[in-house]
């Protein structure tokens, strides 16, 4: 069993013990807890996966853009040397 100890300043209460196992198991038995486990968390995982995929695509495009800009810069320098 886990406990959280909190110190609350400027009060007579120095420690508050919360039994996490009991509170969490009771929460997951509620309708809101079931909705969280069965619906919200899987949806959150799917959204995070989509965000990760989009970030990977963006990074690949940025990398290609950087390589192309580097080539253009080299060609511009080469052309300038030819004309000089």
N, C-alpha and C positions, 0 to 999 in steps of 0.2 A: 504494500500500500504506500502511496506517495503522499507527502504533505507539502504544502506551501506555507511558509512562515512570513508574515508581513508585519512590518513595524509601522504603526500609524502614529506619526508625531503629534504632539500637543493634545493627546487624549489619554484617558486612563487605560485604554486597550493597548497592550504592548505587542501581543501576538495574536494572529487569527489563523487557526488551523483549518484547512479545507481538505476534505478527503476527496481527492481527485477521482479515484476509481469509482466511487459511489456516485458522484455527481455526473461523471461522463456516462456511466452505464445507464443512469436514469434519463439523461438527456437523449441518448440514442434510442430509447424506447418510446419517446414522444413522436408525434407526427412531424414536428419540425426537425427532429434528429434524423428520422428516416428519410425525409426529403433531402436533407444535407448529404447523407451517405449515398442514397440511391439516385439522386438527381444532380444536385449542385456540384458535388466534387467531381463526378465524371464529366460534367459539362465544362468545369474549370480546367480539367486535364486536357480535354479536346481543344479548348481555346488556346491554352498554352502551347500545345503541339503545333497548332496553326501559326501562332506567332513565331515559334522557332523556325518553322519551315520558311515563312516569309523573310525572316532575318537572314537565313542562309542564302536565299535567292538574292536578296539585296546585296549581301556581301560579295557574292559571285559576280554580280553585275558591276559593282564598284571596282572589283579587282580587274575585270575586263576593261572597264573605262580607264583605269589607271595605266594599264599596259598600252592601250591605244594612244593615250595622251603622251606617254613616254616615247612611243614610236614617232608620233607627229613631231615632237620636240627634236628628236635625233635627225629626222629628215629635214626639218627646218634649218638646223645647224649645218647639216651637210650641204644643203642648197645655198646657204649664205656663204659658206667657204668656197663653193664653186664660183659664185658670182663675184667674189672679192678679188 
